[in-house]
Amino acid sequence: MALTINHNNNVPPPYLTHYTDLTGFMGIVGTGQFWASNVSFLNDRQELLYGLESALQAAQTLAKKETYAHWRRALEAAVEALKGAALPNTYAACFCGEEDALSQWRGYGGQTQGIALVFAQDDLTEIFFEAKAELYKVTYGNLATSAAVKEQMRATLDELDAFDHLLGSVDDAAMETHAIKAISKLLPRFKHRGFKDEREYRYVIQHQTVRSDVCFRVSRNVLAPYLKMPVAGQNLPLRRVTVGPGHDQALTRQSVQIYLRHKGYENVEVRLSDVPFRT
């Protein structure tokens, strides 16, 4: 059974790629797990603030219509709360629609060796199904993004209104809680157009942060919450691995091949990047 795929009217590619470094590669292959990070800690705070500003613009536009006017105060309060100390209960695991992308290798330059793990999108779908994840293609832009945010927020508010209709009237605090959830679900779906070369896809998961199964890792100056996405008792459905540009790609490939065999991945092809980029 396949999970829900929301890809903004674009069919996702048959293969999705996760870019990481050698340490990340060993962690993923060695444990058979992906990490889905809380959306407040995906890259930097500017990404979060961009999503919040887009959501606020969409909320203010929608609030001008009588149908959604009753949500305005709750949505504005939710945006301010998320800008402050409130932590969204939303997590995302990130992939790319291209296997050998210069923009991704640049992120692993300097002293870090980039590695790309390639999976069939259908296989990843099965992995994330039990976590009730949804696959989204990240939308890049400014005005276009604002329109997309507005449309998706409209659909979310319609769902909340239908739910609240079944429960009866709700107070302001409950509406703000609903609004935070609605905006949090939108945050990982939109990024500034300056990142468009990333061609990113994200599996988005709603999960309470204050739970025993939430883990934490050190990320620069913060403790970032994340979820482990396990594949119990089996290897990951890894199709191939690409070794990014580096000082000695052939030696890196050999070491990767040895590690894969050590972990039971006997027939996974290991390629060298064709990108003419050097660290």
C-alpha positions in Angstrom: 0.0 0.0 0.0 1.4 3.4 -1.0 1.4 6.5 1.2 -0.1 9.8 0.1 2.1 11.7 -2.3 1.6 15.4 -2.6 3.9 16.8 -5.3 2.4 20.1 -6.4 1.1 18.7 -9.7 4.4 17.2 -10.7 5.1 13.5 -10.9 8.1 12.7 -8.6 11.1 11.0 -10.3 11.4 7.2 -10.2 14.6 7.6 -8.1 15.3 9.8 -5.1 18.8 10.5 -3.8 20.0 11.3 -0.3 23.3 13.3 -0.1 25.5 13.0 2.9 29.1 12.6 4.0 31.0 9.4 4.8 29.9 9.5 8.5 26.3 9.9 7.5 26.6 7.1 4.9 28.0 4.7 7.6 25.2 5.7 9.9 22.4 5.1 7.4 23.8 1.9 6.0 25.0 0.6 9.4 21.7 1.1 11.2 19.2 0.8 8.3 17.7 4.1 9.4 17.0 7.5 8.1 16.7 10.6 10.3 13.8 12.9 9.9 14.7 16.3 11.4 12.4 18.7 13.1 11.7 21.4 10.5 13.0 24.2 12.8 16.5 22.7 12.4 16.6 21.5 8.8 19.2 24.0 7.5 19.3 27.5 9.1 16.7 29.7 10.7 16.3 31.8 7.5 14.6 28.9 5.9 12.1 28.6 8.7 11.5 32.4 8.7 11.0 32.4 5.0 8.3 29.7 5.4 6.7 31.6 8.2 6.6 34.9 6.3 5.0 33.1 3.3 2.5 31.5 5.6 1.7 34.8 7.2 1.1 36.5 3.9 -1.2 33.7 2.8 -3.1 33.9 6.1 -3.6 37.6 5.8 -4.8 37.2 2.2 -7.2 34.4 3.1 -8.5 36.4 6.2 -9.9 39.1 3.8 -12.4 36.5 2.6 -15.4 36.1 4.9 -15.0 32.3 4.7 -11.7 32.4 6.5 -11.9 35.6 8.5 -12.5 33.8 11.8 -9.0 32.2 11.4 -7.0 35.4 11.1 -6.3 36.0 14.8 -5.3 32.4 15.4 -3.1 32.2 12.3 -1.2 35.5 13.1 -0.8 34.3 16.7 0.5 31.0 15.5 3.1 32.6 13.2 4.4 34.8 16.1 4.5 31.7 18.4 6.6 29.8 15.9 8.9 32.7 15.4 9.5 32.6 19.1 9.8 29.6 21.3 7.1 27.3 19.9 8.5 24.2 18.3 6.5 22.7 15.4 5.7 19.0 15.7 6.7 18.5 12.1 9.7 16.5 10.8 11.2 16.0 7.4 13.6 13.6 5.7 15.2 15.2 2.7 16.0 13.8 -0.8 17.0 15.2 -4.2 15.5 14.5 -7.6 18.9 14.3 -9.2 21.6 11.7 -8.6 24.7 13.7 -9.4 24.0 17.3 -8.7 26.7 20.0 -8.6 24.7 22.1 -6.1 24.6 19.1 -3.7 28.3 18.3 -4.0 29.2 21.9 -3.3 27.5 21.4 0.1 30.1 18.7 0.9 33.2 20.5 -0.2 36.3 21.3 1.7 37.5 18.5 3.9 34.2 16.5 3.6 33.7 13.7 1.2 30.2 13.7 -0.3 28.3 10.4 -0.9 24.9 10.0 -2.6 22.6 7.1 -1.8 20.1 6.3 -4.5 16.7 4.7 -3.9 13.6 3.9 -6.0 10.9 6.3 -4.9 8.4 3.4 -4.6 10.8 1.7 -2.1 11.1 4.8 0.0 7.3 5.2 -0.1 7.0 1.8 1.6 9.6 2.7 4.2 7.9 5.9 5.3 4.3 4.5 5.0 4.1 3.2 8.6 5.2 6.7 9.9 2.3 8.2 8.0 4.7 10.4 6.1 3.7 12.4 3.0 6.0 13.1 0.1 6.2 16.7 -1.1 8.2 18.3 -3.9 9.7 21.5 -2.5 8.4 24.6 -4.2 10.9 27.4 -4.8 10.1 31.0 -5.5 8.6 34.3 -4.2 5.3 35.3 -5.7 4.7 31.8 -7.0 5.5 30.3 -3.7 3.1 32.7 -2.0 0.3 31.6 -4.2 1.1 27.9 -3.6 1.2 28.5 0.2 -2.2 30.3 0.1 -3.8 27.4 -1.9 -2.4 24.7 0.5 -3.3 26.7 3.6 -6.8 27.1 2.2 -7.2 23.4 1.8 -5.8 22.8 5.4 -8.2 25.3 6.9 -11.1 23.7 5.1 -10.1 20.4 6.6 -9.9 21.9 10.1 -13.3 23.6 9.7 -14.8 20.3 8.7 -13.2 18.7 11.8 -14.3 21.5 14.1 -17.9 21.3 12.7 -18.0 17.7 14.0 -16.7 18.7 17.4 -18.7 21.8 17.8 -17.4 25.3 18.5 -13.8 25.6 19.7 -12.2 28.4 21.8 -9.4 30.7 20.7 -6.6 28.6 22.3 -7.8 25.5 20.4 -7.9 27.5 17.2 -4.3 28.7 17.7 -3.2 25.1 18.3 -4.9 24.1 15.1 -3.3 27.0 13.3 0.2 26.1 14.5 -0.3 22.6 13.2 -1.6 23.9 9.9 1.4 26.2 9.4 3.9 23.7 10.6 2.8 21.2 7.9 3.5 23.9 5.3 6.9 25.0 6.5 9.1 22.2 4.9 7.3 22.5 1.5 8.6 25.9 0.5 12.0 27.5 0.1 13.4 30.6 -1.4 14.1 30.5 -5.2 17.8 30.8 -4.5 17.8 27.1 -3.6 16.0 25.9 -6.7 19.0 24.0 -8.0 18.6 21.6 -5.1 15.4 20.0 -6.7 14.5 18.7 -3.3 11.8 16.3 -2.2 10.8 15.8 1.5 8.9 13.2 3.4 7.0 15.1 6.0 5.8 13.6 9.3 3.6 15.0 12.0 4.8 13.8 15.4 4.8 15.2 18.9 8.3 16.4 19.9 7.9 15.8 23.7 7.9 12.0 23.4 10.3 9.3 24.5 10.9 8.1 20.9 12.3 11.6 19.8 16.1 11.7 19.7 18.4 14.7 19.9 21.7 15.5 18.2 24.2 18.3 18.4 23.9 20.7 15.4 26.2 23.6 15.7 24.9 25.6 18.6 21.6 23.7 19.3 20.3 20.3 20.3 18.1 19.3 17.3 15.3 16.8 17.7 14.9 14.1 15.1 13.1 10.8 14.5 14.6 7.5 13.5 12.8 5.8 10.5 13.7 2.1 11.0 13.5 -0.8 8.6 13.2 -3.6 11.0 15.2 -6.8 10.3 16.3 -5.9 6.7 18.7 -3.9 4.7 17.6 -0.6 3.1 16.5 -1.0 -0.6 19.6 0.8 -1.8 19.9 0.8 -5.6 23.3 2.4 -6.0 25.8 4.8 -4.4 27.7 7.7 -6.0 31.0 8.9 -4.7 31.2 12.7 -5.0 34.2 14.7 -6.2 37.2 14.4 -3.9 40.9 14.0 -3.6 41.0 10.2 -4.3 37.6 9.0 -5.6 38.9 5.6 -6.6 40.1 4.8 -3.1 36.9 6.2 -1.6 34.9 4.0 -3.9 36.9 0.9 -2.9 36.3 1.7 0.8 32.6 2.2 0.2 32.3 -1.1 -1.6 34.1 -3.0 1.2 31.8 -1.4 3.8 28.6 -2.3 1.8 29.7 -5.9 1.5 30.5 -5.9 5.3 26.9 -4.8 5.9 25.4 -7.4 3.6 24.9 -5.2 0.5 26.4 -7.5 -2.1 25.1 -6.2 -5.4 25.0 -2.4 -4.9 26.8 -0.5 -7.7 29.2 2.2 -6.6 29.7 4.9 -9.2 32.0 7.9 -9.4 30.5 11.4 -9.9 30.8 12.8 -13.4 30.6 16.4 -12.1 33.8 18.4 -12.9 34.0 19.9 -9.4 37.0 19.6 -7.2 37.4 20.3 -3.5 
